[in-house]
Amino acid sequence: MDEPAPDLLPPAVAAEWVQPWLDHLALERRCSRYTVRNYRQAFEDFHRWLRRSGLADRAFDALDQRAMRDFVIEAQHRFDRRTLHNHVSGLRAFYRFWMRRGRLERNPFSGVALPKLEKRLPKFLTEKQAEALLTAPTRRLETEGADPFECWRDRLALELLYGAGLRISELCGLNYGMIDEGEGVARVLGKGRKERVCPIGAVAKTVLQRFRDEFAPAKGPGDPVLVDARGGRLSPRAVQLLMKRYLALCGLPMDLSPHKLRHSFATHLLDRGADLRLVQEMLGHAKLTTTQVYTHVTIARLKDVHRHAHPRA
């Protein structure tokens, strides 16, 4: 039998060990396809390291903590710290899965120290920048004579990302039946297939009504809100590209992503006095500590204002 290509998992390992775990993540844990993809890639990278290190023939529970420390040390030369943390998180999850099923007795990643994560505050737009970006499709329509369908759809995508704080996957998965216009809310499926209610905002609601009434090819409960020119559901990649177009049009940093509009949504709510737990609920964060990072953003801004404006700063 031919050996698998160096970058491919051996079929027996993929079928016996990896696929049942990935199926569990997708079907039982209801992890997003991005999490499943990232964990698969983490395991593939780990198995390549095992082959390079001459450890691929060992049983998974024959690997010890010392070998895993060697893996982490070597991986630091290939990944940034956050990616490494995510990879090890996936590998720990792999071991926990098979330990619960009685096939492995211990997790060699338990207790393995990881490099400390640098504290990074989330990037966000100022309110003025957000206003410029959100109205850019309308300006493009008025000044360039661009396609009205495209401009109103793009405006709607940006308004929903910022007005409702949606993740890009939630935005692209939004159907008309998930929106209650009377209440001004959308019911979306977030991480773990958990449903939450998101206020969409008066401006987003107005843009939605305009797009639906004048441009939507289909508007039944199961029809997607955001569509391409052929009526198919808009992809996350298409949303990323349309945002790049308007960032360039506004002269804003090109490294801003759709997720940064979600950061802006949270930061601006807290800036204006919103309750932290309500913001947590709107974002769909399982833990309050995840939302608290935005309080650090607002505190940092307050300190910056104080430093520049107070005579004794």
Summary of the structure (lengths in Angstrom):
residues: 313
radius of gyration: 23.2
end to end distance: 72.6
largest distance: 77.5
contacts: 861
relative contact order: 0.09
helix: 60%
strand: 5%
